[in-house]
Amino acid sequence: MIEFLLTKTPLVFLTQSVWRDEAFSYLLAQQSIWQILINTAKDFSPPLYYLLLHFWMMMFGSSEIAMRSISLIFFYATIYVVDHILIDVLKIKTKWRYAYLLLFAINPFLIYFASEARMYTMSVFFVSVSWYGYLSGKKKIHAISSALCLYTHYFTILAIISQLIFHFLQKKHRLNVLSFVWIAALFIPWVIFTFIFHGSSDGSFWITEPTIKTIWLTPGIILTGFENSIRQYATPLNGLTIIAYAAILMAIKNIFKKNEKSETSTYLLLWALLPAIVAIAVSFIKPIFLPRYFIFSATGLSLLLVFSLEQLKPLVRAGVYILLIILLLQYNVAQVAHRKKGDVRSMIKKINLSISTNDSIYVENELDFHTVQYYFDPSRVFIYRKTYDEIPQFVGKVLIPNSQVVSTLPIYPKKAFVIHNDLTYDVQSMN
């Protein structure tokens, strides 16, 4: 039973080997508070998550599960916030509320990143709290949570912009513009700090321009976090996309009719779609659209689905709801089977059986550098057959010293355990 849970359910994401971004989180969070601030100013992400992870590891250790448990806590906290949105904002107080919460609890996008030692689930939580504070007219909650959004992930600024747009679209404002001024004031110190300590960027990135297919599937991508083309995802992804489009069209119809549902439809559409639309538009100039960057939109789109379900007749609502559950579960099954991280942990265990004190590990792919450092002595891990200038900024170059990028092997009897791109390895040295 335990083996089944750890291999065939989403629990596998909690227990499998860390991957490079998670290893980067670990290595950065290990540093002093001052170094965390300086290095994040030089990198692509703000410091809040790494600071939290820093203190978390001091208390609970740095195992895979210990590090990932932060995201798991924020996942459940997000469901709690969503429940309050359903009750206080959408005024859903029937037994259907519990059924709707299940849509969030089994959302494959949220589930996957709830088991990853990165800031994405944390950003979902703070954006959800920010929208709750805004829509319920709670100024302090809105201002503080919005600022925390920006200190968690830069792309959450699009959620704040969505609120600002809605703010000026409505005749009756729940909050005055001073709330947004407070958000800016709380974030400006970090902007100044980043300006002072920022590092140079080579401008290289791996994200490609969106295709026509990507644009069409955007609602389904927002719901699932789909980032590749594995065929097993096709049916649930397409099905969820079609249902999402139906909810979007229903919301647009409400807006044009200017009925009692118009206001709710407007802010849910802005929450769910505006960040992705802006990112896709910008991506034709500089590609930035990566689903995980906009994971906070998944809660907005899921709430839009809930709002649409509430407008259907009971039997139709039940039918569509059951279909949603089936598609989400189907996607989760495919995700568990095919979205796996490389088993670096097992490989390092094998290496440890034969490696001696003076030997080192050399990785041919710089993307594996931080991951191997997580499982091995970081000072004994090197990037092989590269120059420092060839290392792109986005792989976490801020934590890669020039001295650990080499083009030669050690001289025998010292040996190099050379890890290849396919995560196989052999032992080499110079005579």
N, C-alpha and C positions, 0 to 999 in steps of 0.2 A: 504493500500500500504506500509506504513512504517513498519507495523508488518510483512508483507511478506519479506521485505528487511532485517529486523533484525533477522529473524528466518529461512528463506529458502535460503539465499544467503551467500557467504563468509563473509558478514558483521557480522554474528553471532559470528565469531571468535574474532571480535574486541570488542564485548560487553558482552560476557559471563564472568563468574567468573574467576579470576586468578587461576592458578594451582601452585603446590608447587615450581617449578623452577622459575616461575615469582615472586612469593612471596619472594623467596630467593633474587632475583635481587633487589626487593624493599627494603628489610631489610638491605642488604649490601650497597646499594647506599645511604641509609639514613645516614650512618656513615661519619665521617670526612675523608678527602682525605688520611691522613696518615693511618687510620684504614682500609680503602678500600685497600690500597696497601699491608698492612701487611696480611690481611685476604685472599686476592686473592693469595698471595704468599704461603699461607698455604692450599689453595683449589686447584681445578682442572682447573681453568680458569684464564687467564691474566686479567689485570685491566681496559683496555680501555673502554669497554662497561659500566662498573659500574661507572666509572668516568664521562662519558657522561651523564648517567642516573641521577647521583647525581645533576649535574647542570641543567639538563632538568626539574627535579621535583621541583627545586627551582623556576623556571620560570613558569611552567605550571601545577604544582600539581602532585598528585600521584594516580589519578583515573585510572581505567582500561584502558580507551581510551587514557588518557594522556601518560601513560607509554608506551603503545603499539604503539603510533604514531611515535616514533623514528624508529621502524622497518618498518613501512609503508613508511616513507620518504626514507629510504635506498632502499626499494623495487623499488620505482619509479626512484630513482637515478641510480639504477642498469640497468633499462630499457634504460635510457638515455645513459649510457656507452655502453650497447649492441648495440644501434643504431650507435654509433661511430665506434664500431668494424665492424659492417656490412658495413659501408661506407668506412672507412679508411683502414681496414685490409682485409676484404673479398671482397671489391670493388663491393658491391651490391648497386647500385644506381637507380635501377628500382622501379616501383610501388610495386613490390613484397616485397620490404623491409618493408613496412608497414604491410603487411600480416604476414611476419615473426615475427615482433615485437609482434603480437597478441599471438604467441606461448609462449612467455615469460610472457605476461600479464595475461594469464589464466593458467599458469603452477601451478598445485595444490600444489606442494612442496613449491614453492616460495610464493604463496598466503597464505598458512596456517601460515608460519612463519613470514610473513609480519604483522601478527596480534598477535604476541607474544612478550612479554617483555623479550626477550633473545637476545643474541649476534649473532645468526645464520644469519639473513638477513644482518647484518652489515658485517659479514665475506664474504658473497657473493659479496657485493659491492666492498670491498677492493681487493679481489682476481680478480674480473673482471677488475678493474682499473690496477692492477699489470700486468695481461696478456696484457691488452691494451698498457700499457707503454712499456712492453718488446717487443711486436710484432711491435710496431711503432717506436722503437728505441729511446724512450724518457727516458733517464737515470734517471733523478731526479724523475719523476712520478713513474717509476718502483721501485726505491729504497725506496722512502718514503711510497708508498702504500703497498709494500711488508712487510716493517717493521710494518706498521699499521695492516696488516693481522695477524702477529704473536702476536701483543699486543691485538688482538681481540679473537682469538681462536688458540690453539696450533696445532690443526690438519691441519691448513692452511700451515704448513711447507711442507706438501706433495705437495701442489701446487707449492711452490718455488723449491722443488726438481724436479718436473716435468719440470719446465722451465730450470733448470740446466742440466738435461739430454738432453733436446732438444738442448740446447746451444752447447753441445759437439757433438751432432749428425750431426750438420750442418757445412758445410765448410765455409759459409759466415755468421758470427755472427753479429747480429744486435747490440748487446751490448758486451763490453768486460767483462771479469770476475770481473773487479773492481766493477761493479754494485752489484754483489752478496757479495763482501767484505763489501760494504757499508751497505747492509742489515744486515749482521752479526754484524757489529760495532754498528748499531742502536739498536739491540736487546740484545747485551751482557750485558748492564747495568741491564736489568730486570733479566737475568739469574743469575747474581751475587747477586742481591737483593733477589731473590727467594732462592738461596743457603743459604743466611744468615738467612732468616726468615722462611724457610719452616717448616711445621708442620709434625707430624707423620701421616702415613696413615695405616689403618688396612688392606689394600689390597682387601677389599671386593668390589664386583661390581655386578650389576644385568644383565649385557649383557651376552648372551649365545653364544656358538659357532655357526657359520653359518652352515646351512644345505645345502644339495645338491639343494633343491628347492630355497633357498636364493641365492646361487651362480648363478643358471640359470636365476633367475629374477633380477639379479643385475642391468642391464641397465634400466629396468622398475622401479626398486626401486630408482635409481638415479634421474629419471624423476619425480617421484611422492612422494618420501619420505615414502613409504609404510612401516609400522612397526607392523602390526598385520595381522590377518587372516580372517577378515570379508569377507564373500562370495560376498558381493555386489561390492567389488573391483576387483574381479577375471577377468571379461571380459575386462575392460579397461586396467588393469595392464598387462595381457597377450598380448593384442593387441599392446600396446606401447612397450613392450619388444621385440616383433617380428620385429616391424618397426625399433627399435633401433639397433637390430642385423643386419638388412639389411644395415643400414647406416654404421655400424662398418665394415662389410665385404667389402662394397664399398670403404671405406677409406683404408683398408688393401690392397685391389687390387691396388689402386693408388700408394701405397708405393712400392709394389713389381714391378710395371711397371716403377717406377721412372719417371713418367710424370710430367707435370707442376703443377699437383694437389698434388704431393707427400709431399711437405713441409707442406702445409696447413693440409693435412690429418694427418700428424705426430703430430703436436702440438695440434690439436683438440682431437686426441685420448689420448694423454698424459694428457691433461686438464680434459677430461671427465672420464677416466677410471683408470689411474694409482693410484690415492689416494685410491679408493675403492679396487683395486686389492691388494695393499700393506696391507690395513686394514684387508681384508679377510684372507690373508696369515698369518699375525701376530695373528689373532683371534684364530687360531688353537693352539697357545701357550698361549696367554692371550687375551680373547675376548674384542675387542675394536670397532667392526664394528656396528655402530649405524647410520642409514641414515642421521639424522640431523647433525652429525659431518662432513659430506661430502656434505652438501647442495650446496657448491660452485661448485661442479662438475655438478650440474643440468644445469647451464648456458653453460658449456663446451659441454655437450652432446646435448643440444638444438641447439647450434651453429653447431655441427656436423650434426644434422638433416637438418638444413638450407643449409649447404654446399652440402649435398647429394641431397636435393631437386633441387638445382641449376643445378645439372648434369643430371636431367631427362628431357624428352621431355615435352613441355607445358601441354598437356592433362594429361599425367601421373602424372606430378607434381601437377596439380590441384586436381586430384583424391586423391593422397596420402595426400596432405595438408588438404583437407576436412575431410578425415578419421582421421588425427591427431587431428583436432579441435574437432570432435565428441567424440573421446576417452578421450581427456583432459577434456571436459565439462562433460562427463559421470562420470569421476572420481571425479570431483568437486562436482557433485550432491550427489554422495555416501558419499563423505567426509563431506559435510555439514550435512548430515543426521546422520552419525554414529560417527564422530570424535568430540565428545563433552566432555567438561570438567565438573567435578562434580560441582553442584550448591551449593557451600559453602556459597556464599553470601546470598541466601535465608534462609539457615539454621541459620546463625548468626542473621539475622533479627528476626527470631522467638525466638531465645534465648534471644535477647535484650528486648523482651516484658516482660519477667518474671525474668530476672537475677537482683540481687541486687548489691550494691556497694562492699560488702565483698565477694561475690561469685567469683568463678574462672571457667575456662574451662579446662578440662582434655581430651586429645586425646589419644586413645589407639594405634593408628597407627602413628608412628613418621613421616610418609610421609605427614600427614595432619598438622603437627605442624606449619610450616611457613605460610601455607595458612590461617589458623585460626588467626595467628598473624597479618596478613595483614588486616583482617576485624575486629579485636578486639584489646584491649589493650595488647601488647606483654608481659608485665610483669605479666599478669594474665592468661597466657596460659601455661599449663604443659603437659609433656609426662607422661602417666600413665602406671603402670605395666611393666616398663622397668628399667634396670640399665643403667648408663651412658656408660658402656663398651659395652652394647648390641646395641648401636646406631651406624649404619654404617657411614663411613665417607662421602659417596656419597650423603646422604640426606641433606647435608649442615651443618654437625656437627660443623664446624668452628663458626657458629652463635648460637650454642646451649649450654648455660651454664649448668654446672653440677647441679646447684640449681633448674633448671626447669625440671629435670627428677626425678619423685617421684614414690613411691610404695604404698603410703597411701592416704586416702581421708581426707579432712578437717573435723573438729569436729563441729557438729551442734551448733549454727544456721548457721554457714557458710556452703555453699553447693557447690558441684561440678557438673557442667554440663558435663557429660561424653559423648564424641563423639566416636561412634563405627566405625569399619572399613567400614561399609556400609553407613556412613554419616547420620545415625540416632543417636539420643541422648536420655539420660534420666538423671534425677536429683538424686544424691546420696550424702550421708554424713555419718559420724560416730557419733554414739550416745555417 
